[in-house]
Amino acid sequence: MSTDVRAALAKRRLGAPYELLLFAFVVSGLGNWIYRLALPLMVFELTGSALNTAVVYALEYAPLLLLSLPGGVIADRFERRRILVVGDLAATVLAGILALIVTSGSSSVLLVYLAAFLLACVEPLYYPAFQGMVPDLVRDKDLERANAWMQMGDNVMSLAGPAVAGVLIAAVGYEGAIWADAGTFAVSALAMVAIRTRSKPPAAQGAQPERRDLRAEVRDSLVHIVRDNRPLLSGAVLFALANLGTWLVQANLVYYLSDYQAMSPSLIGVVFAAQGAGAVLGAAVCPWLGRRFAPGRVVIAGTVLAGAGIVLLIPLRDVVGISVLWALIYGIGTVNMVSWFVLRQRTVPPQMLGRVVATTRMIAFMSIPVASVLGGVLEQRWHNMYLIIAIAGLLRLLVGLGALLTPLNSSAGWRDPADS
């Protein structure tokens, strides 16, 4: 390799600490995607119920309503790298308990639900620290690229994870997939430990704030969102309404593909893998879009396009057509998420970034447990997934068009490349 090539590659790198963070994120993401396919399939096999299968998704997101705000306060009070290590270790233990339950041959859906809920409780304590750590490790002008790599890594694993899960389920059963999930959290914890550049507690980055109670710190973040940073409030509400539509379909997707389209677990794995491939392509275009358009406007356009894509799912019956369309929808979703991350990281003061990430995320995700259960209830009552898909797509389309009238449709968070 020539000296010029090595110099060009070195210039494109974002630094060893960021690369370790990315590696940890990708490895744990692989396990998460394996788990997300294996557990709903297992519950569906045990119960044959769309509602019981949808409850799995509700349990994954319900802890966001309970623990997001404490997680944001923790992320703003303590060193973020240490929070991530503790979170990964806790997830290792909890995933191991879930794997033991499955390996023991227990057919109790309630035990599976309990273990899944406890495992999901780690994530809202972990995520604000993770999001807050990214701008600690890279320069402001590299935020689009850093967030895009994170989303791309996550989606590469969403491409590989379902395929691996399908093979594991066929070869060694559901327990093999969940044991693999437990192992990924342990590897992620080791990678976090290896990061030598510590992410400073936000208090060390500015004036030393007085240590106040949880309610006062949460109130500060709410005031910032509601009064000082209206694009964030508009975006959080947009995501909440869009997620309501999306998860009417997403929570029923395994059931829909199994029952309506008669797909085997391996073919369902192909559809889930395709969504990962689309998301990788979406992440690849994020830096290009970020240089040309304000992040809020990208989110609005993506919401409209994804709504139209969901409606187009109705006439498709073959695995290839469904996979291609679902890949496009997930690619748009990835663009939306990266743009949203950049908007928050550029417009929120570092000392409250953890709390604002947690608060806006809680608002955005609070509709997901409701939509997950509602989708299962509507399917059991109507027995018409095509109608549910139409409602979901039109809702998302209308939400995106309505957002054109909000502060999200502004230049907030955009940086002219000429100024970098």
Secondary structure, 3 states (H helix, E strand, C coil): CCHHHHHHHHHHCCCHHHHHHHHHHHHHHHHHHHHHHHHHHHHHHHHCCHHHHHHHHHHHHHHHHHHHHHHHHHHHHCCHHHHHHHHHHHHHHHHHHHHHHHHCCCCCHHHHHHHHHHHHCCHHHHHHHHHHHHHHHCCHHHHHHHHHHHHHHHHHHHHHHHHHHHHHHHHHCHHHHHHHHHHHHHHHHHHHHCCCCCCCCHHHHCCCCCCCCHHHHHHHHHHHHHHHCHHHHHHHHHHHHHHHHHHHHHCCHHHHHHHHCCCCHHHHHHHHHHHHHHHHHHHHHHHHHHHHCCHHHHHHHHHHHHHHHHHHCCCCCCHHHHHHHHHHHHHHHHHHHHHHHHHHHHHCCHHHHHHHHHHHHHHHHCHHHHHHHHHHHHHHHHCCHHHHHHHHHHHHHHHHHHHHHCCCCCCCCCCCHHHC
